[in-house]
Amino acid sequence: MQMQSGRPGPVAIEIPCDVLDASDDVEILEPATVTRPEPHPEQIYQAVQLISKAQHPVIWVGGGVIVSEASDELLQLAERIQAPVFTTILGKGAISDEHPLAAGSSILHPASCEYLAGNSVPDPIGALNSNEFFAACDAMVAIGTRFTEEETNGWRLRLPESLIHIDIDPNEINRNYPATVGIVGDARQSLRQLNQLLESMPLQNSADRSMEVDKLKKRILQDCCQLAPKGVELVQRLRTALPRETIIVSDLTIAAYWCRRLLDLYQPRTYVYPWGFCTLGFGVPAAIGAKLAQPDQPVVLLSGDGGFLFNCQELAIAVQFGVPIVVLLFNDSAYGVLKPQQEKRYGRTNAVDLVNPDFMMLARAFGVDSQRVESIDQLDLTITKAIESNQTTIIEIPLQLPLPIMEPAPRLLHQSRNQ
C-alpha cells in the first residue's frame, strides 16, 4: 500500500530473525486498493482560466504522467490547446515522438545557452533553441515533474510567466519554481478534469503549432549533426534497427546521453534510465528486470565498458533463468563521460583510462553470444539478428563520441551546496 500511494517508490521492510523463525495462525488480508488522489476543483478551475487565455501555451511532462498512465489525457490536452509537448528524460514516451506536437526532450539544447532575461522572442517559429522557444510562450502546464537541477540547468532555465504545476506530491509545488496555480493530485485524474472543463471553454489560441515544433526539432538536429555526426548517425541507426516496442535500458554512457536527447520513442514504458540512481552498473540488472516484466518485448541495453564491468556478473542470472537481453557495449577504454569533463575542468585527467578484458572471451565464459562490430555501419543487421535469436547477446562497439552540447559538466561540490 505504501509503495503505491502518493509518489510511488520502494519501501524497505525489516523482519527480525526470531519473527522469521516463528509460526502462528494468520489471516491473509485482501490486497489494499490504492485510490488516485483527486485534485481540488478550485485549483482545476483556476488552471482552466489561465489556459484559456494563453496565446502560446506549452506543456512540460515528467515521469509522473507515465506512472499515472495518463498519455491519452495528455494527448487530448495538447491537441485541444495546441501546445507543444516537451518531456524530461523520465517523461520520454509519454507522447509519441511521431506526433506533430511532440517537441522531444532537448529542453536544454544547448546547455551553454544562457537565458537573456527580458529578451523574449516574439515568435516561437524564430526560436533557435528550446530556451528561446520557452521565452516566446506565455503559459506552461507542467505535469508530474519536479524541475530538478539538471533538467533546468541549475534552475537557470526561465519558464513562461504563468506556470500551472500538477504533481501528486504537495511538497513539489513551489519547491523549485513558483507556481501561478498548483494542482495537487494524480496526473490522469487532474488532466481528465482539465479536459472536461476546457471542452466548453473558448480559447485564445487555436492555431496549428506543429510548424513551430518541426522547425525547432530540425534546428536542434542540425546543431547536433555539426557537433558529432557519428552521434546522430548512431541514434538514427538504432532507431532503424530496433522494433518500435523495444524497451531501451541505459547505463551512464555517452551513447545513452545522445539517445536520451535524440532517440524517438513511440509509447510509454519503453525507456528505462537511471535517474535517481545516477550510478554506473545500473544497466545489466535493470535490463534483466525489464525483460522479466515484459517478456514479449525486446530489451536492449546501452552500456559503456566501465559501467558494464560494475555488474557484468549478472549475466549469469540472464543465462541461468533464460532471460534474453541484447547488450550494446560501447568500448572507448575509459570512463567516457568523466574523461572530457576532467579535461575541461582541470586540464588533465586522473584514473579514467581503463584496461579492459577481452569482452568477447568474457561473454563466452558466461555462455553468452557475442559479436564485435568495427563501425556503426554494421549495427543495423547485427542488432536485428541478435533480437531475432532470442538469446542474451553482447555486441561490442569500439566508439568514441563527444558529450552532447546539452550535457553540462557537473558543478563543484561547494557550488552545488550553495544553490
C-alpha positions, 0 to 999 in steps of 0.5 A: 500500500505504501509503495503505491500511494502518493509518489510511488517508490520502494519501501524497505521492510525489516523482519527480525530473525526470531519473527522469521523463525516463528509460526502462528495462525494468520489471516491473509488480508485482501490486497489494499486498493490504492485510490488516485488522489483527486485534485481540488476543483478550485485549483482545476478551475483556476488552471482552466482560466489561465489556459484559456487565455494563453496565446502560446501555451506549452506543456512540460511532462515528467515521469509522473504522467507515465506512472499515472498512465495518463498519455491519452489525457495528455494527448487530448490536452495538447491537441485541444490547446495546441501546445507543444509537448516537451518531456524530461528524460523520465517523461520520454514516451509519454507522447509519441515522438511521431506526433506533430506536437511532440517537441522531444526532450532537448529542453536544454539544447544547448546547455551553454545557452544562457537565458537573456532575461527580458529578451523574449522572442516574439515568435516561437517559429524564430526560436533557435533553441528550446530556451528561446522557444520557452521565452516566446510562450506565455503559459506552461502546464507542467505535469508530474515533474519536479524541475530538478537541477539538471533538467533546468540547468541549475534552475537557470532555465526561465519558464513562461510567466504563468506556470500551472504545476500538477504533481501528486506530491504537495511538497513539489509545488513551489519547491523549485519554481513558483507556481501561478496555480498548483494542482495537487493530485494524480496526473490522469485524474487532474488532466481528465478534469482539465479536459472536461472543463476546457471542452466548453471553454473558448480559447485564445489560441487555436492555431496549428503549432506543429510548424513551430515544433518541426522547425525547432526539432530540425534546428536542434538536429542540425546543431547536433549533426555539426557537433558529432555526426557519428552521434546522430548517425548512431541514434538514427541507426538504432532507431532503424534497427530496433522494433518500435516496442523495444524497451531501451535500458541505459547505463551512464554512457555517452551513447545513452546521453545522445539517445536520451536527447535524440532517440524517438520513442513511440509509447510509454514504458519503453525507456528505462534510465537511471535517474535517481540512481545516477550510478554506473552498473545500473544497466545489466540488472535493470535490463534483466528486470525489464525483460522479466516484466515484459517478456514479449518485448525486446530489451536492449541495453546501452552500456559503456565498458566501465559501467558494464564491468560494475555488474557484468556478473549478472549475466549469469542470472540472464543465462541461468533463468533464460532471460534474453537481453541484447547488450550494446557495449560501447568500448572507448577504454575509459570512463567516457563521460568523466574523461572530457569533463576532467579535461575541461575542468582541470586540464588533465585527467586522473584514473579514467583510462581503463584496461579492459578484458577481452569482452568477447572471451568474457561473454563466452565464459558466461555462455553468452553470444557475442559479436564485435562490430568495427563501425556503426555501419554494421549495427543495423543487421547485427542488432536485428539478428541478435533480437531475432535469436532470442538469446542474451547477446553482447555486441561490442562497439569500439566508439568514441563520441563527444558529450552532447552540447546539452550535457553540462559538466557537473558543478563543484561540490561547494557550488552545488551546496550553495544553490 
